[in-house]
């Protein structure tokens, strides 16, 4: 894959990841401005995630005979429009409409980019390339979410979405110059590129279940990171710092996850990352009173959590013969359904229980994911 195309893919995934995750940083600001509770504002993550989960497979099927370039250009334009609506929304209802538009567009953007990444990469380097492209999503934590949070703190949360629109325009221009007009311009696109065969359906279900559970576990906590940190006296500046450290860990984890998957194999690294994440969630409350310990814990937590994505992607690919787009869309749907479920569950705990207990819910969910991973058959290619 060329460097320019890699950068285009990473930036496109970056801006999509930023808009999905940024709510966690500006949740309190939006709540005060719109006179809506934090628990309700938090459900914007749920709305985004579930819309993404539903639209992904549907849009992949509807656009399978269209040029990826056309699909990406139209989708990015709709994504920009949706976030523009959010930026000027006078009330929560209009905001939700913009959120749905941007989420539906994001669903097809991510799936198309990931499927093209698989096609354009050599089989021996697919883990690494998927990890690098997905680093754009992690980078949304490092640069996008803290920056969006700081912009919101300085000049209002609406300007955070204006910033997203600006980055989206840059991604649109890069797509126009760096994605070819034909369907898939590689040798692998010939023949039955639009068809696929699943070798072992149950194994696919296991991987999708792990994706759902680990993202639900993460977003039970992440969506409400502001009120969680506020319990220990941390202000919005500290929230931005925590999100920055989380993002650095996420980028490192996603990149390392790809390389380690190529080296150790998908199952072995997935077991290591899931077990490490579960342990961290169960002990994380003891980190919170001391900022430096909290930052170290957040850093390691994001390394192992985001490091689980490349082995899941590679594990799924190993079970597919032919075009991977449809199954990739299933995984992204599971990912976003997990985000939505975690945000919803987190909202329940914020409203009716102690927000600290969400850490233990996250630990329990990730432990279930670990147990499922134990039953996965080692792919024949490893």
N, C-alpha and C positions, 0 to 999 in steps of 0.2 A: 504494500500500500504506500502511495506517495505521501510525503510529509505534509503537503498542502491539504490533501484529502483527510489525513489523520487530524490535522488541526481543525478543519471544518467540522468533522464529526464530533470532536471533543468539545468545541465551543457550542455546538447545537445541543448536545446532551447537557452541557453546563447550564445554559439558560433555562432549559426545561427543569433541571434539578433545582435551580435557584428558586423558581416560582413555586415549586411544590413545597420546599422546605422553609422558605423565608417566614411563613406565618408564625413559626415558633418564636422568632426573634422579635416580631412587632405585634404579637398577640395583645399585649396590654394596651399599646397605643391605639389599636383598632377598636378594642373594647370600649375605651373611654370616648373616642370620637363618635362612634356609632351608637353609644348607649346600649350596648349588647354585652351580655356576660362573657367572661373569658371562655367558659365551657362551650358556649354557642359559637364564638369566633373560632375556637379550636376545631369545630366541625367543618370549617372550610377545608382543612386537610382531608377530612373524611370524604367530603363532596368531591374534591379533586381526585382522590385516590379511587373511589368507586366509579366515577365517570371514566377515568383512565382504564380501569379494569374491564368495564363493560364495552367501551368503544374500541379498544385495541384489536381483539379478534375480528370484530365486525368490519372495521375499516380496512384491516389487512385483506380480508376476503373481497371487499368491494373494490379495492384498488390493485389487486394482484395483476391485472392486465395493463396497468398504466406504467408509464416511465417513473422510476423512483425520483428522478429530478423534479418532474411536474408535481408529484405527490408531496415531496418535501417543501417545494416552494409555496404551494397553496396552503399546506398545513402550517408553515411558519408564519405566513401572512395572517391566517386566522388566529394563531397563537398571539401575535402582536396585537390584533384587534381586541381579543378577549382581555388582555392585560390593560389595554387602554381604557376599556369600559370599567374595569376595576378601579383604575386611577381616578376616574371622574364620577364614580358611583355615589349618588346622593343618599342611598340607604342600603340596607343589608340585602334586600331582594335583588336589586340591580347588580350588586356585587356578586351574588351567587350566579347570576346569568353569565357574567364575564368569566367567572371561575369555571363554569361548565364548558364554555367555548374554548378556553385556553387548555383545559384538561383533555378534551377530545382531540384537539390538534396535537398536543404533546404525545398522546398515546401512539399515533401513527408515526410521528417523528422518531421516537426512540426505537420502535420496532424495526422500521426501515433501516435506520442507521446500524443497529446491531446485526441485522441479517446481512447487510452489505459488508460489514466488517468481517463476518465469517467467510463470505464468498471471496473477498479480496485478499484474505490472509492465507499464507501457507499453513497446511494442517499442523506442522510441528510448532508453529508460532501463534496458533489461534488463542491460546490462553493468555499469552502476553498481549496480543493486539486487543482482545476484548477488555483486558484489564486496563490498557492505556486509554481506549475510547471511553470506558466507564469511569476513568479518572476524572473526566469532565463533570460527571455527576458529583463525584466526591469534592471536586474543586469548588462546586457551588457552596459547599460548607465553608471551605477555607476563605474564599474571596467573596462569593455572592451573598451568603446569608449574613455574615458579620457586617459586610459593607451595606447591605440592605437595611440591617438593623440600625447601623450608625446613621445612615441617611434619614431613616424614619425618626430617629431621636433628634436629629439636628433640624430638619425641615419638614417633617411630617411623613407619615407612612405612605401617603399617596405618591410621593416622589420616589419611593422605593420601587413602585411598579412602573413609573416612567423610566427609571433606569433599566428595568427588565426589557421594556419595549425597545430601548436604544440598543441593547446588546442583541436583541432579536433581529433588528434591522441589519446589524453587522453579519450575523449568522446567515441571514437570507442572501446577502450579497455573496458571501463565500460559497454557499450552496450553488448559486447561479454560475459561478466560475469553476467549481471543482468537482461537480457531479456530472457525469456524462448523460446525454439525452436518451440513449438506448436503455432497455430494461436492466440488464446486468452485463457490463462490458468485459466479461472474463470468460475463459474457456468453459468454466463450470456452468455457465448460464445456458449452454446448449442442451438440447434433448428435453429431459424431464425436470427442468429446474423449478417449475411451478408445481411439481408433485412431490410427495414425500411418503415414507413408510416408517412406522414406528416399530422398532425391533421388540421391545418389551414394555408394553403400556404401563404395567404396574410400577416399573422403575421411574417412568416419567412422573407418575402420580406422586411418588415419594419425593422427588426433587421439587415438584411444585408445592408440596405440603411444607417442605423445609423452607422454601422461599417465603411462603405465607407466614409461617410461625416466627421466623427470625425477624421479619420486618414488623410484624405485629408486636413482638417483644420490644423492639427498638423504639417504636413510636408510641407505645404506652407511656414511655418516659420522655422522649425527645419533644413531642408536641407541647408538653407542659413543663419544659425545662425552666421557663421564667418563674412560674410560681413555686417550683421545686427549689430553685436556688434562693428565692426570696425568703423562704422559711429560715434560711441561715444568714439573712441580712445582706445578700449580694444584690447590687443594683444593676441597671441595664448595661452599664459599661462592663461589668463582670460577665453578664450574660453574653455580650459580644465576644469577650475574650474566651469564654468557655466554648462558644461556637467556632471560633477561629481555631482553637486547639483541636476540637473535634474534627474539623475539616482537614487539618494537616494530617491527623491520624487516619482519616478516611482515604485521602489521596495515597498515602503510603501503604495502607492496607489493600486498597484496590490494585495498585501496581504490584506490590509484593505477592498478592493473592494470585495474580496471573502467572508470575514467574515460578512461584512455589508449586502451583498446580501442574505446570509443565514438568517440574522436577520430581515432585513426590507422587503425583496422581491426584485426581479430584477427591476421591473418598478420604484418603489419609489426611489431606489438608483440611477438608471440611470437618472432619471429626475434631481436629485440633482447634480450629477456630470456634466451632459451636460450644465445645466444652469450656474453653477459656472465657467466652462471652457469658455463659451461664454463671460461672464462678464469680466473675466481676459484678454481675447484677446482684447476686446474693450478699456481697460484702460492701457494695458501693455506699450504703448509708454511713458506714464508719469513716468514709473519706470526706464527707461533705463539710464537717466543721473546719477543716484546714484547706485553704484555697489551693496551695501548691500540690497537696495530695489529691485534691479533687481534679485538678488539671491533668496530673499524671494518669489518674484513673480513666478520665474521659479520653485521653490520648490513646491508651492501650485498648480501651473498649472499642473505639472506632476502627483501630487497626484490625482487630479480629472480626468485628461485625461486617465491615465492608470487604474484608478479605475473603469472606464466604461466597461472594457473588461470582467471581470467575470459576471456581470449581463447580458451582451449580450449573452455570452456563455450559461449561465443557462437558459435564456429566450428561446434560440433556442432549447436546450435540452428538455425543457418542451413541445415543439411542435412536438417531434419525438417519435414514437414508434419503437423499434428495434435498429439496428445498427446506430450509429451517425456519422460514419466516413465520409460518402459522404457529409452530411450537414455541418460538421465541415470544410471540405475542401472548401465548398462554402464560409463560413465565413472568412477563411484565405485568400481566393481569393479576397473577398471584401476588407479585411484589406489591402492587398498588392496593389490592384487596387487603393485604396484610397491613399496609400503612393505614388504610381506612379503618380497619377493625381495631388496630392499636390505638388510633386517635379516638375512636368512639369509646373504647374501653377506658382509655385514659380520662375522657370527659366524665364518665361515670364515677371514677375514683376521685376526681377533682371536686365533683359536685356532692358526693355522698360519703366519701371516705377520706382518710388521710392520704395526701398525694405521695407520701413516702412509700406507701404500700405498693405503688405502681412498680417500684423496683423489684419487688418480690414476684409480682405477676410476670414481669419480663423474664426473670430468672426461671420461673416455672415453664413458660412457653418455650424458651430456648432449650431447656432440658428435654422437653418432648421432641423438639427438632433433632437433638442429638441422638435420642433413642431410635428415631426413624432412620437416621443416617446409618446406624449400626446394621440395619437390615438391607442396605443397598448392596447389590451385587457389583463387584469391581468390574469396570468396563474392560472389554477385551483388548482395547487399544492401549491400556496402561501396563 
